[in-house]
Amino acid sequence: QKVKDSMRVLLPVLLNKIHDSYDKIRAILLYIFSTNGTTQENLDKLIQNVQIESDSDMIRNWKYLDVPVISSFVAQQHKYPRRDRSKEETYQLSRWTPVIKDVMEDAIENKLDSKDWPYCSRCPPTWNGSGAV
């Protein structure tokens, strides 16, 4: 059955002293994943009420993995263009390819946009790919 009011189910778990702070972080992340993000105010209230201010970066840093933690962040977010991998051979249980594979392949081939990736240096034009830069 689909949960109609997930916050009503979540709050007793978060306020229970028996649960470890990491379990509470997992519960908050499950809530965020299921709702495709939450508001900044709601996230701040959750973190304050559960008293996990020191570990709040564990939740907020998911935005760097393209997880919409804050709902308003989704509108500003730049999606990385995906490569067509329909012709590649895959294992039966691994049909999904993470975005980081595309990013790393583009970094190796010097195809990353310098304004989106300012900290990635360009390889010299005489580089033949035989060593680390």
Disulfide bonds with the S-S distance in Angstrom:
none
